[in-house]
Amino acid sequence: MIRTLLTTLTLLALNLPVNAAVMPFPEAFRLQDIPVDGVTMHVRVGGKGPAVVLLHGFGDTGDMWAPLAADLARDHTVVVPDLRGMGLSSIPEGGYDKKTQAGDIRGVLAALGIEHSVVVGHDIGTMVAFAYASRYPQLTDRLVVMDAPVPGITPWNDIVRSPMLWHFDFGGPDMERLVAGRERIYLDRFWNEFAGNPAKVDEETRQHYAKLYARPGNMHAAFAQFRSIRQDAKDNEPTMSKKLSMPVLAIGGEKSFGANEAIVMRNAADNVKEVVIPGAGHWLMEEAPTQTIEAIRGFLTQ
């Protein structure tokens, strides 16, 4: 019965309308709050088989992965945390460098009795996923990175000069005061400017995430995710001299990071497959769920 339910939900996920609202996770998934080294991680777990970890980015929470989780749960154990300080995870004062957050993910998997896994990341989740694969290469079977640069990995110094990335250094008490009570306005900037078609990030989706980011402390943590990027770059630079050996899938939206995702990853990994999603911007799971799911599913079954 559970398998039938998952199959049905998967078919629904793969046929989402253009303006699909946030899809709920299958009922078979369970929610857990897992304490890990000073932070409590809110985690969704479901399915059975080899493990896959899905890591969200800024402007989303783990909720973004519901369509992919429904598909993968047919033959994988799917683990979907909210990153520290985001979504429904707790909000510690520090630890927002991606190396520390890789330790968060390792702690979650250890608590679930999982050793090896595939790690999938989008946006900031890409940075955490890369840090995880670098820190725990022997436990990372495959790596999927989606539409985000990796701090410190060439051509990082050129990428960060883009005026579109001013938010990397935005934060601090005064900036938090400016955004307080205006979280939706701030988030709309990302959903509008980074989308291939902003209409594909529909109103219900925007309201859903704006409400979560308006929770006390969540924007403070979100700013900290970006302001730690300078440290992340220092932590990642040694990887270019000792490249990752596991298979890597680099996915970019045609109207966003595009083929640059693979260009970056080829400077840090030996075995990189490139996929560019036609017509999509940065918000791949919202703008092009079918194509994104097909790309990831195909990579896992190779």
C-alpha positions as CSV (number, residue, x, y, z in Angstrom):
1,M,0.0,0.0,0.0
2,I,2.8,2.4,0.9
3,R,4.6,1.6,-2.4
4,T,1.3,2.4,-4.3
5,L,1.0,5.7,-2.5
6,L,4.5,6.7,-3.3
7,T,4.1,5.7,-6.9
8,T,0.9,7.8,-7.1
9,L,2.5,10.8,-5.5
10,T,5.5,10.5,-7.8
11,L,3.3,10.6,-10.9
12,L,1.6,13.7,-9.5
13,A,5.0,15.2,-8.8
14,L,6.2,14.5,-12.4
15,N,3.1,16.2,-13.8
16,L,3.1,19.4,-11.7
17,P,1.4,22.4,-13.4
18,V,3.5,25.4,-14.2
19,N,2.3,27.2,-11.1
20,A,2.5,24.3,-8.6
21,A,2.3,25.2,-4.9
22,V,4.5,23.7,-2.3
23,M,3.8,19.9,-2.5
24,P,3.5,18.0,0.8
25,F,5.8,15.1,1.5
26,P,4.3,11.6,1.2
27,E,2.5,10.5,4.4
28,A,4.9,7.6,4.7
29,F,7.7,10.1,5.6
30,R,8.3,10.7,9.2
31,L,9.5,13.9,10.9
32,Q,12.4,13.8,13.4
33,D,14.2,16.5,15.4
34,I,17.7,15.2,15.8
35,P,20.2,16.9,18.2
36,V,23.7,17.2,16.6
37,D,26.6,19.1,18.3
38,G,24.7,22.1,19.6
39,V,21.9,22.3,17.0
40,T,18.7,20.4,16.6
41,M,18.1,19.4,13.0
42,H,14.5,19.1,11.7
43,V,14.6,16.1,9.3
44,R,12.1,14.3,7.0
45,V,12.9,10.6,6.4
46,G,11.2,8.1,4.2
47,G,11.7,5.3,1.7
48,K,13.9,2.3,1.8
49,G,17.2,1.4,0.1
50,P,20.5,3.3,-0.6
51,A,20.5,6.7,1.1
52,V,20.1,10.0,-0.6
53,V,20.4,13.3,1.3
54,L,18.7,16.4,-0.1
55,L,20.0,19.8,1.0
56,H,18.1,23.0,0.3
57,G,19.3,26.6,-0.1
58,F,18.3,30.1,0.7
59,G,14.7,31.1,-0.2
60,D,13.6,27.5,0.4
61,T,13.6,24.9,3.2
62,G,13.7,21.2,2.9
63,D,10.1,21.5,1.8
64,M,11.4,22.3,-1.7
65,W,12.4,18.6,-2.2
66,A,9.0,17.0,-1.8
67,P,8.5,16.0,-5.5
68,L,12.0,14.6,-5.8
69,A,11.7,12.8,-2.4
70,A,8.4,11.2,-3.5
71,D,10.2,9.8,-6.6
72,L,13.4,8.6,-4.9
73,A,11.6,7.0,-2.0
74,R,10.4,4.2,-4.3
75,D,13.9,2.7,-4.1
76,H,16.0,4.9,-1.8
77,T,16.1,6.0,1.8
78,V,15.6,9.8,1.5
79,V,16.8,12.2,4.2
80,V,15.8,15.8,4.0
81,P,17.0,18.2,6.7
82,D,16.5,21.9,7.2
83,L,19.9,23.4,7.5
84,R,21.0,24.8,10.8
85,G,19.2,28.1,11.5
86,M,16.7,27.6,8.7
87,G,13.2,26.2,8.3
88,L,12.3,24.4,11.5
89,S,15.8,23.5,12.7
90,S,17.2,25.4,15.7
91,I,19.1,28.6,15.4
92,P,22.5,28.5,17.0
93,E,24.6,31.7,17.2
94,G,27.4,30.3,15.0
95,G,28.6,27.4,12.9
96,Y,27.3,28.6,9.6
97,D,30.5,27.8,7.7
98,K,29.8,25.0,5.4
99,K,32.5,22.7,6.9
100,T,30.7,22.8,10.2
101,Q,27.3,22.2,8.5
102,A,28.8,19.2,6.7
103,G,29.4,17.9,10.2
104,D,25.7,18.6,11.0
105,I,24.7,16.3,8.1
106,R,27.1,13.6,9.1
107,G,25.6,13.7,12.6
108,V,22.1,13.4,11.2
109,L,23.1,10.4,9.1
110,A,24.9,8.8,12.0
111,A,21.8,9.2,14.2
112,L,19.8,7.4,11.5
113,G,22.4,4.6,11.3
114,I,23.4,5.6,7.7
115,E,27.0,5.4,6.6
116,H,27.2,5.8,2.8
117,S,24.9,8.2,0.9
118,V,24.4,10.2,-2.2
119,V,24.4,14.0,-1.4
120,V,22.3,16.4,-3.4
121,G,22.4,20.2,-2.9
122,H,20.9,23.4,-4.4
123,D,22.1,26.9,-3.8
124,I,23.6,27.1,-0.2
125,G,22.8,23.4,-0.1
126,T,25.3,22.9,-3.0
127,M,28.0,24.5,-0.8
128,V,27.2,22.3,2.1
129,A,27.0,19.2,-0.1
130,F,30.4,20.0,-1.6
131,A,31.9,20.5,1.9
132,Y,30.4,17.2,2.9
133,A,31.9,15.3,0.0
134,S,35.3,17.0,0.7
135,R,35.2,16.2,4.4
136,Y,33.7,12.7,4.0
137,P,34.8,11.4,0.6
138,Q,34.8,7.8,1.7
139,L,31.2,8.0,2.7
140,T,29.9,10.0,-0.3
141,D,28.9,7.6,-3.2
142,R,27.8,10.4,-5.6
143,L,27.4,14.1,-5.5
144,V,24.8,16.3,-7.2
145,V,25.3,20.1,-7.2
146,M,22.6,22.5,-8.5
147,D,22.9,26.0,-9.7
148,A,25.4,27.7,-7.3
149,P,29.1,28.5,-7.3
150,V,31.3,26.7,-4.8
151,P,33.4,29.2,-2.7
152,G,37.1,29.1,-3.4
153,I,36.8,26.9,-6.5
154,T,38.0,28.5,-9.8
155,P,36.6,30.7,-11.3
156,W,35.3,31.9,-7.8
157,N,37.2,35.2,-7.9
158,D,35.5,36.1,-11.1
159,I,32.0,34.9,-10.0
160,V,31.9,36.9,-6.8
161,R,32.5,40.2,-8.8
162,S,29.0,39.9,-10.2
163,P,26.8,42.7,-8.9
164,M,24.0,40.2,-8.7
165,L,25.7,38.6,-5.7
166,W,25.8,41.7,-3.5
167,H,23.8,39.7,-0.9
168,F,26.8,37.6,-0.1
169,D,28.1,40.4,2.1
170,F,24.7,41.7,3.3
171,G,23.9,41.3,6.9
172,G,24.5,42.5,10.4
173,P,22.2,44.3,12.9
174,D,21.3,47.2,10.7
175,M,20.5,45.0,7.7
176,E,18.4,42.8,9.9
177,R,16.4,45.8,11.1
178,L,15.8,46.9,7.5
179,V,14.4,43.4,6.5
180,A,12.5,42.7,9.8
181,G,8.8,42.6,8.9
182,R,9.7,42.9,5.2
183,E,11.0,39.4,4.7
184,R,8.6,38.9,1.8
185,I,10.0,41.9,0.0
186,Y,13.6,40.8,0.4
187,L,12.8,37.2,-0.7
188,D,10.8,38.4,-3.8
189,R,14.1,40.0,-5.0
190,F,15.6,36.5,-5.3
191,W,12.5,34.7,-6.6
192,N,12.1,37.4,-9.3
193,E,15.6,38.2,-10.4
194,F,17.0,34.7,-10.3
195,A,14.1,32.9,-12.0
196,G,13.9,32.2,-15.7
197,N,10.2,33.0,-15.3
198,P,9.2,34.5,-12.0
199,A,5.6,33.4,-12.4
200,K,6.7,29.8,-11.9
201,V,7.4,30.6,-8.3
202,D,3.8,31.0,-7.5
203,E,2.1,33.1,-4.8
204,E,1.3,30.2,-2.4
205,T,5.0,29.1,-2.6
206,R,6.2,32.6,-1.8
207,Q,3.8,33.0,1.1
208,H,4.9,29.6,2.5
209,Y,8.6,30.4,2.6
210,A,8.1,34.0,3.6
211,K,6.3,32.9,6.7
212,L,9.1,30.5,7.6
213,Y,11.8,33.1,7.1
214,A,9.8,35.6,9.2
215,R,10.2,33.3,12.3
216,P,12.3,34.9,15.0
217,G,16.0,34.5,14.3
218,N,15.6,32.9,10.9
219,M,16.8,35.9,8.8
220,H,19.7,36.4,11.2
221,A,20.8,32.8,10.4
222,A,20.1,33.2,6.7
223,F,22.4,36.2,6.6
224,A,25.0,34.2,8.5
225,Q,24.9,31.5,5.8
226,F,26.1,34.1,3.3
227,R,28.5,36.0,5.5
228,S,30.4,32.8,6.2
229,I,31.2,32.3,2.6
230,R,34.7,34.0,2.9
231,Q,35.7,31.3,5.4
232,D,34.1,28.6,3.1
233,A,36.4,29.8,0.3
234,K,39.5,29.3,2.4
235,D,38.2,25.9,3.5
236,N,37.6,24.7,0.0
237,E,40.7,25.9,-1.8
238,P,42.8,22.8,-0.9
239,T,40.3,20.6,-2.8
240,M,41.6,21.9,-6.2
241,S,44.9,20.2,-5.5
242,K,43.2,16.9,-4.5
243,K,40.1,16.5,-6.6
244,L,37.0,14.6,-5.6
245,S,36.9,11.2,-7.1
246,M,33.2,10.2,-6.8
247,P,30.9,10.8,-9.7
248,V,29.4,14.3,-9.8
249,L,26.4,15.6,-11.5
250,A,26.4,19.4,-12.1
251,I,23.0,20.9,-13.0
252,G,22.5,24.5,-14.0
253,G,19.5,26.4,-15.2
254,E,19.9,27.7,-18.7
255,K,18.9,31.2,-17.6
256,S,21.0,31.2,-14.4
257,F,24.3,29.4,-13.7
258,G,23.9,27.1,-16.8
259,A,27.1,25.3,-17.9
260,N,29.1,27.2,-15.4
261,E,28.1,24.7,-12.7
262,A,30.1,22.0,-14.6
263,I,32.9,24.3,-15.3
264,V,33.3,25.0,-11.6
265,M,33.1,21.3,-10.6
266,R,35.6,20.2,-13.2
267,N,38.2,22.2,-11.2
268,A,37.3,20.3,-8.1
269,A,36.3,16.8,-9.3
270,D,37.6,14.2,-11.8
271,N,34.3,12.7,-12.9
272,V,31.7,15.4,-13.8
273,K,28.5,15.0,-15.8
274,E,26.9,18.3,-17.0
275,V,23.2,18.9,-17.4
276,V,21.7,22.3,-18.3
277,I,17.9,22.6,-17.8
278,P,16.4,24.5,-20.8
279,G,14.5,27.6,-20.0
280,A,15.0,27.4,-16.3
281,G,16.5,29.9,-13.9
282,H,17.9,29.3,-10.5
283,W,14.8,27.7,-8.9
284,L,15.0,24.4,-10.6
285,M,12.6,22.4,-8.4
286,E,10.0,25.1,-8.7
287,E,10.5,26.0,-12.4
288,A,11.4,22.6,-13.9
289,P,10.6,19.8,-11.5
290,T,10.1,17.1,-14.2
291,Q,13.4,17.7,-16.0
292,T,15.3,18.1,-12.7
293,I,14.0,14.9,-11.3
294,E,14.7,13.0,-14.5
295,A,18.3,14.3,-14.5
296,I,18.9,13.2,-10.9
297,R,17.1,9.9,-11.3
298,G,19.1,9.1,-14.4
299,F,22.4,9.9,-12.7
300,L,21.6,7.6,-9.7
301,T,20.7,4.7,-11.9
302,Q,23.9,4.9,-14.1
